[in-house]
Amino acid sequence: MNSKDLSNLIQEIESTKPLKLLIKGTREDAPVPIGFYNSKKQFTPDIVAKYSDKRDFYAIEKNIPEKDIHLLIFKWILFAAEARKMAGTFFLVIPKSKTHLCKKIIHEKQLEIKLITL
């Protein structure tokens, strides 16, 4: 997964005509951190696409280390819940090499996640 793949992904999202596209790392219009109530741990989605009737959340995982998988699952559950609350969809962007692992986790944890492989 390289910067060209990510640029193509952003172009695809822009083609759906969101009202506003928030991208992590930009000075203006960056997504805000999200956390569960009373949780000290917060995560910021990489991309949020705001539409008139929904919000879609995107997390880009370039690396999925086994030792941090519990934190990633926590983050994915959080983003999926937030997307569902906003009538949107949570998209997980992963390298092709991690497809089997992520599908297994999504199935075992019964998560509402759409996978995008790059």
Secondary structure, 3 states (H helix, E strand, C coil): CCHHHHHHHHHHHHCCCCCEEEECCCCCCCCCCECCCCCCCCECCCEEEECCCCEEEEEECCCCCHHHHHHHHHHHHHHHHHHHHCCCCEEEEECHHHHHHHHHHHHHHCCCCEEEEC
